[in-house]
């Protein structure tokens, strides 16, 4: 993230927008489990997953540390806005005036990391030129299909599927996590370890 800091304008400049994943959303829970368990243990982990487990994941900790760092930058009068989205954790996306970078987040792993290891880093990062760098479109009137898709993807997350950092900080993280985990187990027909230990036949 430090490399991005130098690209953010000061007071009166263009505002940079940062969309971070909501770390207690349903999609984030699924991603965090897949990040930290061997592929054949993911569904079983969903049954035993807990708030303590989730707080120790890279996804949860990195989101919080990134949010705190961005708040510090904002206090330095850098022009930026922060929102947390609850959509699918499908990619890392960086859009600048000249380029669009995308790293897709897939649930699968190569054989070398099949047993464990955080997902990511095995799939290539793609760079697409944006219209601001194209000689034939100096006025930005001609945009490639790739640029349009990536830019509109960010807009959907930003405008429809996210809340401000201030709104997020007012929420009860633990309560939302517990409810989202319950709904995931119900939808995926996974009985919690607690339910099994009590001899119940319900999916919580």
Backbone torsions as a table, in degrees:
resi	resn	phi	psi	omega
1	UNK	NA	-27.9	-178.3
2	UNK	-60.3	-32.1	178.9
3	UNK	-64.2	-27.7	179.6
4	UNK	-76.6	-25.7	-173.4
5	UNK	-58.1	-40.6	-177.9
6	UNK	-68.8	-12.8	-179.1
7	UNK	-93.3	-6.5	-176.3
8	UNK	-90.8	131.2	-178.4
9	UNK	-75.6	158.8	176.3
10	UNK	-86.1	-165.4	-177.1
11	UNK	-54.6	129.0	-179.5
12	UNK	91.3	-7.1	179.6
13	UNK	-90.0	-173.7	178.8
14	UNK	-71.6	137.3	-179.4
15	UNK	-82.5	126.5	175.5
16	UNK	-85.0	140.8	-179.1
17	UNK	-112.7	129.2	179.6
18	UNK	-118.3	119.7	176.0
19	UNK	-107.5	111.9	178.2
20	UNK	-103.0	150.2	178.5
21	UNK	-68.9	139.0	171.5
22	UNK	-68.4	112.5	-170.0
23	UNK	-72.2	-8.1	177.2
24	UNK	-115.6	13.7	175.5
25	UNK	-73.2	164.2	-179.7
26	UNK	-60.9	-43.8	-179.1
27	UNK	-64.5	-36.1	178.9
28	UNK	-68.3	-37.6	177.5
29	UNK	-61.6	-47.6	179.1
30	UNK	-60.5	-42.4	-179.8
31	UNK	-65.8	-43.2	-178.1
32	UNK	-62.4	-40.5	178.7
33	UNK	-65.1	-47.1	-179.8
34	UNK	-63.8	-29.6	178.1
35	UNK	-64.7	-33.4	-166.8
36	UNK	-115.5	7.6	179.9
37	UNK	-130.0	147.7	171.5
38	UNK	-57.4	151.7	-173.1
39	UNK	-56.8	-37.7	-177.6
40	UNK	-80.6	0.0	179.7
41	UNK	-112.3	2.4	-173.8
42	UNK	-63.7	-48.3	-176.7
43	UNK	-66.1	-38.8	176.7
44	UNK	-63.9	-35.3	179.0
45	UNK	-66.3	-31.5	177.9
46	UNK	-61.1	-32.2	179.6
47	UNK	-71.2	-31.5	-175.4
48	UNK	-105.3	-3.8	-174.8
49	UNK	-59.1	140.0	-177.2
50	UNK	-135.2	170.1	177.5
51	UNK	-60.7	-40.8	178.6
52	UNK	-63.0	-42.5	177.2
53	UNK	-59.4	-45.6	-174.0
54	UNK	-65.5	-40.0	-179.2
55	UNK	-65.0	-20.0	-179.1
56	UNK	-90.8	-3.0	-176.8
57	UNK	-78.2	154.0	176.6
58	UNK	-61.4	-38.7	-178.6
59	UNK	-59.5	-48.9	-178.3
60	UNK	-65.4	-48.7	-176.2
61	UNK	-68.2	-40.8	-179.3
62	UNK	-66.4	-37.0	178.3
63	UNK	-62.9	-45.1	179.7
64	UNK	-66.2	-42.0	-179.4
65	UNK	-67.5	-36.6	177.4
66	UNK	-65.4	-41.9	179.4
67	UNK	-62.7	-41.9	179.6
68	UNK	-65.5	-39.7	179.4
69	UNK	-64.6	-42.4	179.3
70	UNK	-65.6	-36.3	176.1
71	UNK	-63.3	-39.1	177.3
72	UNK	-63.9	-42.3	178.4
73	UNK	-63.1	-39.7	179.5
74	UNK	-64.7	-35.7	177.5
75	UNK	-66.1	-22.1	176.1
76	UNK	-85.1	10.5	178.5
77	UNK	69.9	25.6	168.9
78	UNK	-77.3	143.4	-175.3
79	UNK	-85.6	101.5	179.1
80	UNK	-151.6	157.6	177.8
81	UNK	-131.1	147.8	-173.8
82	UNK	-130.2	129.9	173.6
83	UNK	-134.7	157.8	177.6
84	UNK	-117.9	125.5	-174.5
85	UNK	-104.4	153.8	-178.6
86	UNK	-115.3	19.9	176.8
87	UNK	-83.3	-173.9	179.2
88	UNK	-63.0	139.9	176.5
89	UNK	-84.9	77.6	-168.8
90	UNK	-95.8	-23.7	-174.9
91	UNK	-168.1	163.9	164.7
92	UNK	-100.3	130.6	-172.9
93	UNK	-132.1	125.2	175.9
94	UNK	-124.5	120.9	-180.0
95	UNK	-115.8	118.8	174.5
96	UNK	-115.3	180.0	-179.9
97	UNK	-62.8	-34.4	-173.7
98	UNK	-100.2	-28.0	-171.6
99	UNK	-139.6	158.1	171.6
100	UNK	-125.8	124.5	179.6
101	UNK	-112.7	135.9	177.9
102	UNK	-138.1	129.3	170.4
103	UNK	-116.4	115.8	-178.9
104	UNK	-76.3	138.6	177.5
105	UNK	-101.7	109.5	179.6
106	UNK	-108.7	152.7	179.5
107	UNK	-76.1	-19.9	-176.3
108	UNK	-80.4	165.2	176.9
109	UNK	-133.0	156.8	169.6
110	UNK	-74.9	168.7	-175.6
111	UNK	-61.2	-32.7	-178.1
112	UNK	-65.0	-28.7	-178.6
113	UNK	-113.7	20.2	-174.2
114	UNK	-63.9	-32.9	-174.3
115	UNK	-80.0	-31.9	-176.1
116	UNK	-169.5	-173.3	178.9
117	UNK	102.4	143.0	-179.1
118	UNK	-65.2	136.4	178.5
119	UNK	-64.8	150.7	178.8
120	UNK	108.7	161.3	178.7
121	UNK	88.5	-15.3	179.6
122	UNK	-96.2	-16.5	-176.7
123	UNK	-104.4	139.6	-173.6
124	UNK	-67.3	151.7	171.8
125	UNK	-91.8	129.8	-179.6
126	UNK	-103.0	140.6	176.3
127	UNK	-118.0	131.5	176.0
128	UNK	-119.3	137.1	175.5
129	UNK	-72.3	137.5	175.5
130	UNK	-96.0	165.7	-172.4
131	UNK	-62.5	-23.4	179.7
132	UNK	-63.9	-17.7	-178.6
133	UNK	-107.4	1.1	-175.0
134	UNK	-94.6	125.4	-176.7
135	UNK	-60.4	-37.3	-175.0
136	UNK	-77.7	-5.1	-179.2
137	UNK	-138.0	57.2	-178.4
138	UNK	-63.9	-21.2	-179.0
139	UNK	-95.8	11.2	176.8
140	UNK	65.7	16.8	-177.1
141	UNK	-79.6	-22.3	179.9
142	UNK	-110.5	113.2	179.4
143	UNK	-116.1	138.6	178.2
144	UNK	-68.0	158.6	177.7
145	UNK	-60.3	-40.5	179.9
146	UNK	-60.0	-44.5	179.2
147	UNK	-62.0	-43.0	179.7
148	UNK	-62.3	-43.2	-178.7
149	UNK	-64.8	-46.2	-177.8
150	UNK	-67.2	-42.4	179.6
151	UNK	-65.0	-40.6	-179.5
152	UNK	-72.5	-28.9	174.2
153	UNK	-60.9	-46.7	177.8
154	UNK	-62.1	-41.4	-178.7
155	UNK	-62.5	-38.2	178.2
156	UNK	-63.1	-47.2	179.3
157	UNK	-61.7	-42.9	-174.9
158	UNK	-70.0	-45.5	-172.6
159	UNK	-86.0	-30.6	-169.9
160	UNK	-116.0	-32.9	-169.9
161	UNK	-114.8	24.7	-177.2
162	UNK	-139.7	163.7	174.2
163	UNK	-129.0	161.6	-179.8
164	UNK	-70.8	158.3	177.7
165	UNK	-60.2	-37.6	178.5
166	UNK	-62.3	-41.6	178.1
167	UNK	-65.8	-39.8	-179.7
168	UNK	-64.4	-42.8	-177.3
169	UNK	-66.0	-17.7	177.5
170	UNK	-84.8	-8.8	-177.6
171	UNK	-83.5	161.2	172.4
172	UNK	-91.7	98.7	-175.3
173	UNK	-56.5	-46.9	-175.6
174	UNK	-62.3	-42.9	-179.4
175	UNK	-62.5	-44.2	-179.6
176	UNK	-67.2	-41.1	177.5
177	UNK	-58.8	-49.2	-178.4
178	UNK	-59.8	-41.9	-179.0
179	UNK	-68.5	-42.2	179.5
180	UNK	-67.2	-37.6	177.3
181	UNK	-65.7	-40.1	178.0
182	UNK	-61.4	-44.7	-179.0
183	UNK	-66.5	-37.6	177.7
184	UNK	-63.8	-44.1	179.4
185	UNK	-63.6	-38.8	179.0
186	UNK	-65.3	-46.8	-177.0
187	UNK	-65.7	-38.0	-176.0
188	UNK	-94.5	6.6	177.1
189	UNK	57.2	47.7	178.1
190	UNK	-112.3	121.8	178.4
191	UNK	-85.9	133.2	-179.8
192	UNK	-67.4	154.7	176.6
193	UNK	-58.5	-35.4	179.0
194	UNK	-62.5	-43.2	179.3
195	UNK	-62.9	-40.6	179.6
196	UNK	-66.5	-40.4	-177.4
197	UNK	-67.9	-23.9	179.2
198	UNK	-92.2	-0.8	176.1
199	UNK	77.4	18.9	-179.6
200	UNK	-88.2	161.3	179.3
201	UNK	-111.4	16.7	-176.3
202	UNK	-93.2	157.5	174.3
203	UNK	-102.5	117.6	-175.0
204	UNK	-96.5	NA	NA
